[in-house]
Amino acid sequence: MTKKDIVRTIADQADLTQLETKALVQKMFDAIVQTLVAERRIELRNFGVFEVKKRAPRKARNPRTGEKVFVDEKYVVTFKPGKRMEEEVRKLDEAERQQANGGPAAPSEASLDSPAIAPQP
């Protein structure tokens, strides 16, 4: 799913134009980035936590040549999913396991009890 798909879905659900929705979605993404830069952490309840962490310098290997290289320390963004997201993803595991064992098919997106954004066909 792309940002364009998200915009289209939200616009349809909220009865807004795609241009208005695109501006709102972009403002939300910009706010997340600005908060991460300023405060290094943003917690979105029932979604997850984005955090800026410093990755230590390390030795690595170029996979193409096998040559050893040194990677400087750098800041990276980490994401830890929230409880609700973990539960929804766990449902995928359970459905896949049942399907592999000849059980009922995976639940359709419409049957999930979350107001998640469903991809458009």
Secondary structure, 3 states (H helix, E strand, C coil): CCHHHHHHHHHHHHCCCHHHHHHHHHHHHHHHHHHHHHHCEEEECCCEEEEEEEECCEEEECCCCCCEEEECCEEEEEEEECHHHHHHHHHHHHHHHHHHCCCCCCCCHHHCCCCCCCCCC
